[in-house]
Amino acid sequence: MLKPKKAVLFFIFLIIFLFTVNYSHAQFGHPIKWSSDGNAYYRIHSGSIVMITLPEGKETVMAPSDKLIPQGSSSALTIQSFSFSTDNQKILIYTNSKKVWRYNTRGDYWVYNVGNSSMVQLGKTLPSASLMFAKFSPDANKVAYVSEHNLYVEDLTTNQIKQLTFDGTRKLINGTFDWVYEEEFDCRDGFRWSPDSKKIAYWQIDAKNTRDYLMLNTTDSVYSHIVPVEYPVAGEPPSPFKIGVIDINNAQTKWMDISTDAVWQSYLPRMEWADNNEELIVQHLNRKQNQSDLLLCNIADRSSKIIYSEKDSAWIDILPEWDDDYKMGGWDWLDNGKEFLWASEKDGWRHLYRISRDGKKETLITSGNFDVLKINCIDEKTGYIYFMASPDNATQSYLYRTRLNGKGKPELISPSNQKGTHTYIISSNGKYASHGFSNYYTQRSREWISLPDHKGLNGTDDVNAAIAKADKSKSNTSFFKIKTEDGIEMDGWIAKPKNFDSTKKYPILFHVYTEPAQQSVVDEYGISYNNLYAGDMAADGYLYVSVDNRGTPAPKGRQWRKSISHQIGRINIHDQAMAAKEILKWRFVDTSRVAVSGWSGGGSATLNLMFQYPEIYKTGIAIAAVGYQLTYDNIYQERYMGQPQESRDDFVKGSPITYAKNLRGNLLYIHGTGDDNVHFNNAEMLLNELIKYNKQFQFMEYPNRTHNINEGPGTSEHLATLYTRYLREHCPPGAK
């Protein structure tokens, strides 16, 4: 989800996203796409698709830009992403993309033939820019895609388009998902080719009984018009799902027999072919998301059987929620399909296991008091798995490897002198990687390395060179740990003013997020940069601070992360306030000038801190906040808070609206009227409550802007100007 996500760091995390996410499908771009043997990678260069062979770095043009000019056009296609067929003779090119809620997941697709340099557009009889998730069949003879909620397959020899489903509508969705599955489970691509290219397995989501939230567009025409979003709020049942397997030849679908609760419903966030043509493997979650069942579905008789189950007293995180590589699908089979890789927190830490195909045998691969942060590469040939972890510092990230048989100890691969946050994009054969690094005082750098020796290719050593150039003493940012009166120790960072004088007192701004979707305290370059501030906070004389409370997804074990169960709006807010209480004891902090700001979940935290602890926080700037938890979607809110039918009091006690009457300080509240994620009714409900108690505040609505509030000319500049002026006026900068 854009979960409620903190936008102060949005652009920083966007940069990380571009360097770390490795989607395998054409519609999601990535700077690096590996060749099938792992000895080369592909990228876009000057409008052409080129192959770079490692380790020497030799470049070969696979699709020159002058061959990518459609007939009747004077310019080449703008390549937004691409993928190769299994025989490497065809390239699927994605272009002319359009946004579907968060991401540009619909557009046009072309197939380029490497052998004869010919190019053909797919789906020519379908509406422009309507194709989604196109991908080659494993035999490279066909391409399947979704258009306007139906599945199609196109023969690359005859160019004939065959429609496979005919019942698709906005409310009956084939091959993709409704809003909430997309937002909260990262489910977008909703179909999978069988290994033999004869069948396609797909989701069907039935949203006909899911109520619409009606957004009102009042800016694009003289008369307003309604924009409906199928949006199940907390307490509403999920849209029912089906898993179908359709035969390409006769377009007949077999629906798998997967049981669900007829009243409460359930979720099915993952589905793949089970390393053969006869079975599917799916992950099934109950409505409370605290029980996960893995099922094998038999295609022939449509039956399903549970092979592996897990329960948690709080909730169960699915793999795409913490490892971006799985957001467009994927399942890790081992030993020719006899086993698969699985992750669990059942021993108190997130660890990896080998599970036998029948679920009766499991082998712990990683062990120890640390969390696996990401799976980077499974190299069965050498018997190793590479993964990210940080056992000693929850703000950092390092590459480790261990034996796949579970008999080895984790081995640190990242150089021990490079303290900070590492990223790796590793080749399928485990020989090469694109390595990125930064910390709070070292700018981002990237280099090509060999593995497992972690040596720069062709004698390069770019990361160490960047570290050597960095001057820690020139950074105004530092990290600290703070222990509250409750005995809770939290990580934090502080950016101090330029020419800092510890004998003087400075205003302080707390940046908050606080919810399970994101850490805000990570050791990366630029982490303390506030892109909403129109100016230089350090030069103006502000202390800028962030602290990660319990419930944030730091690698500190299950108990740390899941202590927030049923407690959003309370335990996170209490931890933040108690940390602030200790920080305000520092002699250089001016306790009369204390501000807090955040976006989305951070906006909710800002409101709660202003209302629940008005004696601490004097000024608040809340953007796109959830004011009332019962307005937010069921998957996110019920995962962490339970179901309102059973725990409504938790929702109420965690909502800012409950405490609005306590406002004492200066509050600026900002929301976009076109926010499909945190709906505008949150703002209006909160405003009514503040008005009811004669609480004075400043409110800014951005007409028809989404959760990002970045659409339209001048919007970002206007928002930054508003934010900065309000902060300077009510929490004046400078030492005293």
N, C-alpha and C positions, 0 to 999 in steps of 0.2 A: 504494500500500500504506500501511498505517499504518506503515510501512516499516521497519524498526524505527525508530520515530519518537520524538523527544524530548518527553516530557510536561511538562518544566519550562516549556516555552514553548507547550504545547498550547493553552491558552485564549487566548493572544495571537494565535496563528496562526488560531484559530477565528474570532476577530473579523475578521482580515484576510480570511479565507475568505468570510465573510458579505458583505463589502463588495466583493469582487473577482470571485467566480465567477459566470458568467452562463450557467446551463444553460437550454436552450430547451424542455425537456420538463417536463410538469406535476409529476412527482414530486420534482423538485429545486427548492426554493424559492430566490428571489432577491429582494432588496429592490426591484429595478428590472426591469420587463419592458417593453421598448419596443413601441410601436405599429409597424405594418408600414411606415408612411411615415417613422418616426423623429422625428416632430414632437410626440409625446406619450409618456407612459409610464403603466403601470398599477401599482397597489400595493394592499395590503390596509389598510384604515383603519376601525377600530371594527367589524370583522367584515364590512365591505362591500368590494367590489372597485370601485375608483374609477380614473378616467382623469384625468391632469393634463396639460394642454396647455401646451407651451412656445412662446415664452419667458414668457408672462404668468402661468403657473401656475394657470390656471382649472381647477377640479375638477368632474368630472362623474361621478355615480354610475352604474356599469354594472350592478352586481348588489347591490342593497341587502340588508343582513343580514336584514331581516324577510321577504324573499322566498326566503331560503336555509334555511328551516325544513322539514325533511322531514315528510311526512304522518304524523301520529300522534306527532310529537315536539313538545316545548315549547320547544326551543332550536335556534338556527341551527347549521349545520355549522361546525366549526372548520376553517378553510381553512389547509391546510399548504402548498399551492402551487396554481397554476392556469395555464392557457394558453388562448389564443383560437384559434378556427378561422380559416382564411384569409379568410373573409368577415366576420369580427368579429361574427357573429350568435350564436355559441355559445361558452360558456366551460366548459372541462373543469376540474373542481375535485377536488383530491386531499385526502383526509381519513382519519382513523382508521388512521394508518400504523403499521407494525410494522418492527422492525429485521431486516435480513438481514445478518448479520456486522457490517459497519461502519455502514451507513446504513439509514434507514427507507425501503426501496425496495418494500415491498408495503403495500397498504391498500385503501381503497374509493375509487371514482370516481363523480362525478355530473356530468351535463351540464345546464347552465343555459342556457335560451333567452332571449337579450336582448330579443327582440321581444315575447314574450307572458309573460315572467317565469315560465315553467314550468320544472320541474326533474325529472329522472329519474335513477335510480341505474343504473349499468352492472353487468353481470355478476350480476344478482340471483339466478340459480340456482347460482352458484358459491360456494365457501366464503367467509365473511366475511373481509375484509382480506387477500385472496389475489391481488388484481390488481396487476400490475407494468407500468410503463412505458407506460401508456395514452397514445395520441396520435391526434388527428384525421387522417383521410385528407386529402390535399391538396384534394379537392373538398368537404370538410366534411360529407359524407353518412354517414361511418362512423367508428368508433373501433376500433382494434386494441389488444390487450393480451395479456399472458402471465398464465396462472394455473397453478400447480403444474406447471411445465415444459412446458406446451403453449401454442400460439398460438390466439387467438380473434379474431373480428371481429364487431362488433355494428352492425347497421343502425339509424341514428338516426331513420329514418322509421317502420319497422315494429317496432323494438326487438327484432328477432330476433337471437339469438346463434348464430353459426356456429363450430363448432370446426374448426380448420384442420389441426392435427397431433394425433395420437392415441397416439404412442409415448413421450411424455415421462415420465421418472422422475427420481429423484434422481441417477441415473447416466447418463441420456441426456437432455440438457438442450437444449430448443428455445427460442430467442428470448432467452436470457440465458446466464449463464456459470457455470463452476465456481469454487471458492474462489480459486484461484491467478490466473486471468485477472482476476477482480474486484480482487484485492489488488494485483497487480503491473502490470497494463496499464490499470487503471481501466475495464475493460470490464464494463458492467452491462446497459445497454439493448442487446439483441442482435437487433433487427429494424428494418427501414427500409421505409416506404411508397415505392412507385414514384411518379414525378411525376404519372402519369395515374390514380392511385388504383386500378389494376386488379390490382396484384401487390404482394407483400411479399417482400423479401429478408431472410434470417435466418441466424444461426449455429446449428449443432447441435454440441454438445460431447459426445463419447463418453467418459465417465469410468469405464466398467465395469472397466477394467484398472488404474485409478489406485487405489492402496492408500489405505485410510482410516487416519487417525490417530484413535485412540479416546480421547476425553476422558471422564472419569468424573465424573458429577454425584452427589455424596454429600450434598447439602444440601436438596434439594427434596422428598425423601420418605425414609421409614425405610429402604427398600431403595434402593441405588444403581442408577443406570442409565447406559448408555453413550450418548455423544453422538459420532457419527462425523462426520469431516470428510474429504472427498476431498482429499488433500494429497500432491502429488508432491514429495518431498524432493530435494535436489541429487543428481544422478546418475540419477534416475528419469525416464523419458520423459514428455513432456507428453501430456495427453489429446488424441486426434485430433480435428480439426475438420472440419466440412463447411459449405459455403455453399449454401443452397438458395433457390430463387425459387418462391414458391407463388402459383398463380392463385386469386384470391378466389372466382371463380365455381365452379370445380370442385374446389378444394382439392387440386390435384395439384402436387407439387413437382418441379422440375427441379434436379438437383444439378450444380453447376459442377465442371468438371474442373480441379482445382488440384493439382498434384503435390506430394508431400511425401516425406521420407525414411522408408521403411517401418520402419526400426529406430529411428533417432534422433528421428523426428518433427520438427515445426516449429511455428511460431506464425503466427496471422493476427489481429493486434490491431486492424486498421482495415478497414472495408468501408462503401462508400456507393454510391448510384446515380451513374453517371458523367454527370450533367447531361442524361440522356435516359432513355427507357423501355426501351432495348435493351441497355444495358451496365452492368456494375458495375465499380468500381475498388476494388482491395484492396491492402493492404500485407502482404507475406509476409516473415517473418523466419526465417532458419535457426535451428537449435537453439542455436547459440553466440551468436545475436543480433548477429553482426558483419557480416551481409549482409542488405540490405533490397532486395526486388524489388517494384516496383509492377506490377500486372497489370490488364489490361482483360479482363473476362469477358463473352463474348457469350451473351446469354440464350437465343437461338434454338437454337444448336447446342451450348451448354454449354462451349465451348472457352475457353481463357484464353491470353493471350500477355503476355510481359514487355515492358514499354515503358520501364522506367527501373530501373537497378540502382546500388547503392552498397555499398562495403565499407569497413570500418574495422578496424584491427589490434586495437582494444580491443572496443568495442561501439557500437551505434547506438541513440540515444535516440529513441523515438517522440514525436510532438508532444504527446499528452496528458500525458506525463511532466513537461513544463515549462510547458505552457500549459493552465490549468484549463478554459478555455472549450471545449476539445475532448474533455473526459472523457465526454460523452454523445453524441459523434459530430460529424460535420461535415467538409466538404471545401470548399476555396476555389477555385471555378472563375472564370476570367477570360475576357474577350472572347467571351462567349456559348458557353462550353464549349470553346474552342479551346486554352486553356491552363489550368494550375492553379498555385497557389502551393505552394512546397515549401521546407523548411528543411534545411540540411546544415551539418556542421562540417568539410567536406573541405578548406577552405583554412586550418584552424586556429582558426576562430571560427564561432559559430553565426550563419549568414546566411540570407537569404531569396532564393529564385530563382523565376522564371517558367519553367515546363516546358511545352513543347508537348504536345498530346494524344498524339502518337505517341512522345514522349520524345526526339526527335532534336535538339531545340533547347532550350537553356536560357539564361536571361538573369539575371545577378546583379543583384538589386534593392538590397540593402544591401551596403556594403563598408567596410572599415576594421578597425582592431584593436579590435574590441568585439564583444560577444555580444548578439544579440536575446534579450530576456528574455520577451517576450509580444507576441502580435499583437493589437492593440486594435481596429482598424477598417480595412476595405478600402473606399475610396471611389473606385470606378471613374469616377464622373461627373466628379470633379475631377482624377482621375489620381494620387491619393495613397494611401499606406498609412501608418497610424499604428502605432507600436510602442514598447515600453519597452526602455530600455537605460541603461547607466551607464558610459561609456567611461573615466571618470577616478577613480571610487570604487566598488569592488566591493561596498560595504555599502549603496549607495543605489540609487534607481530613478527614471528620468525619462521623460517622453513625448517622442518624436521623430516626425517624419514625413519621408518621402522619396518621390520620384516612382516610380510603379509601372513605368515604362519603364526604370528603372535608370540614367537619365542625370543624376539630380540628386544632391546631397550631402545627408546627413542634417541636418535642421533641428530644433533644440531648440525644443519647444513649451512645456514647463514653464517657469515664470518663473525666471530665473537667480538671483533672491534667495532662492528657497525650496529650501534645501539639505537634503536628506533623502530620504524615501521617498514617492513619489507612487503613487496608484492612480487609474485612470480606467475608467468604464463609458460607452462612447461610443455614441451613437445610430447606427442603420444608415446614415443619410444624412450622417454626419460633422459635423453642425451643432452638436450639444449633447453635454455630458458631465456625469456626476456625478464630481466631482474630490475625492479624499481625499488628505490629507497628514499626516505627522507626522515628527518626528525624536526623538532620544533625550531632548530637553528640551522639546519642543513637543507638547502633547496633540493627539490625533487631532481633525481637523476635516474637514468636508465641505461642498461648495458646488456649485451649478449654474453651469456656464460655457458660453459659446459657443466654437466652434472655427472657424478656427485662431487667433483673436486671444486666446484664453484670458481673456476678460472675464467677470466675474460677471454673471449674469442679473439684470435689474432693479436694477442698481447695487450688488449685493452684493459683498463682498470678504472672505469669512469666513476663508479660510486666512491671508491676510495679517494679519487681525485677531488670529488665534490666535498667529501668530508674534510680533506686536507685544507681546502680553501675556506671552509666555514669557520666563522669566529664566534664561538659560543658567548663570549663576553659582550658582543654587540647586540645580542638578542635581549629584548625587554620582557620576554616570556620565560617563565619557569614553572616547573611542576612541584606539587606539594601533596602531602597527605594531611587530612584533618580528622581528628577523633572527636565525636560529639559526647555530650554528657550521658548519652545512652550506651556509650562504648562502641559505636559504629564508626569504623574507619573508612574514609572515602578518598578517592583520588581527585585532584583538582589541578587546574592551571591558572596562572595569574599573569596578565600583561600589565607591566607597570608604566607609568608616565616617563617620558623622556626627561633627563636631568632629575631623576627621582631623588628626593630628599626625605629620608626616613624620619626626620624631626618635624616634618610638616604633615598636614592632614589633607587627604584627597577624597573626592567623590568616588563611589564604587558602583559599577554596573554588573549585575549577575546575569550571565546568559544561561537559560535553562531549557532543557527538553524534558527529561526525567522519566519517560515512559519506556516500555519494553522494546520499542522499535529501533532505538539508536543510542549509542554512547555519544557524549559530547566531549569527553576527556580522552583524547588519543594523541599520541606523540607523533604528530605529522607537521610538516612545514605549512605555515599559514593557519594553524588551528585557532589562533587567537585573533584572526582578522574578522572584523565585523563589517560585512559588505553592505549593511543597512545604514552605516554611519557615513554621512557625506562630509568627509574630512579625515583628519588624523587624530584618533582618540588619544594616542600616547602624547602627541604634541600638544593637544588641548588640555591634558592633565587629568585623565580618567584612569582609575584602576578598573580593569576588565577581568572578570573571574568566571569560571565555570566549575561545577562539582558534579560528579556522577554518584547518584544515590542508589540505594538498594532498588532492584527491579530493572535497572538498565542492563542491557545485554553484554556486560563486561565478562571476560573469561575468568570469573571468580567462583564458578561452580553453580550447580542447580539451585542451592538454597539461596544464594545471593539473588539470582535472577527471578526466582519464583516466589520469593517472600512477598511480592507485590500482589499475589493472587487475592482477589476480592478487595484490594486495598488501593487501587489507583485513585488519586486525589486525596489520599490520607498518608500512607507510609512514605511515599515519595516526597510529598509536601513537608511532612514532619522532618525527614532527613535533611531536605534543603534548608529549612528554617533553622534547624539546630546547627548545621554547618555554618550558615551565615552568622549565627549567634557567636560562634567561636572566632570566625574571621573578623567580626566587628570588634573583637578585643585587641586586634593588632593596632599598635599605637598610631600608625599612619593612615588609618581609615577614619573618615569623617562620618560618624553615625547619623548625622543630620542630613546627609546626602547619599541615600541608598536607593538604587534603582534596580529593576529587574525587567527582563524582556525575553520573549520567546514566540515561536511561530507554531501553530497547530497544536500538537500535544504540549509544546513549550508555551503556547499562548494560554492553554488551559492551566498549566502550572503557574504562569504569571498571575492569572486571575485568582487562583486559589491562594497563592502566597500573599497577594495584596489583601484578600478578604479574611483569610484565616490568621495571618500574622501581621496585622496593620501596624503594630508597634515596631516592627523591623523595617519593612519596605515602605518607602515614602512615595516612590514614583514607579509606575508600571506601564509598559507598552506591550499589549497583547494583540497578536495577529492571528486571524483565522482559527480562533479557539473553539474547542468543544465546551460550550457553556453548561450543557445538560446531557449527561451520558446516555440517557434514554433516547436521544435523537441520533446517536451514532450507529453504524452498521452492526449487524448481529455477529459476524465472524470475529471481528476484532474485539468488540466490547464483551461478548459472552466468553471468549477465550480467556480473558483475564479477570472478568468480574462475575462469571456465572450467569445464570438466566434470571431475568427480572421476576419471573413467576415465583422463583425460590429465594431470591436475594435482592429484592428491589431496594431495600434499605441501604445496601452497599452502593448502589448506583446514585442514590440521592445524596448520601453522605460524602461521596467523592466528587460531586458536581459543584463547580463554582457558583452556580445560581443559588445554591442553598445558603451561601455565606455572603451574598452580595450586599446585604444590609449592613455589613461590618466595614464597608469601605470608608477609609479616612483620608488616604493620600490622593495623589494625582494620577488619574488613569486615562490613558489613550487606548481606545479599542478600535481595531481595524478589521474589516471583513469585505470580501468580494461577494457581490450579489449572485454571481454565476458559479459559486463554489459547489461542485457536485460531490465533493468529499465531505467537508464539514459544512453542512447546509446553512444558509443565511438565517434560517429560523433560530439558530443558536444565538446569533447576535440580537435578534428582535426580542427573544424571550429574556435574555439577560438585560437588555435595555429597559424592558418593562419592569423588571425587578428593581433595578437601580432607581428608576423614576418613582416607583411605589414608595421608596424610602427616602426620597428627596436627596439622592446622592448625585453630586455634580461630577461630570466627567466630560471627556471629549471623544467624539465618535466620528470615524471616517469610513464611509462605504465606497467601494470601488465598483462602479456599475458594470455588470456583466463580466467581471473578472473571475477567474477560477481560483483554486486553492493557492496557486503560485503567485497570483496578483502581478503578472508580468505582461499581460496582453495589452496591446494598444500603444500608440506612440506616447512617449513621455511618462508612462506609468511607473517604471522602476525609479526614474529620477525623482518623480513626485513623491513616491513612497519614502525614499531615502531622505529627501528634504524634510518631509513631515516628521519622520522619526527623529531626525537630528535636531530640528528646531525644538521639538517637544522636550527631548532629553536635556538640551542646553538650558531651556527656560526653567524647567522644574527641578533639575539636578545639575546646577551650574558647574562648569568645569573649572579646573585649576586648584592649585595648592593654597592652603590657608595656614 
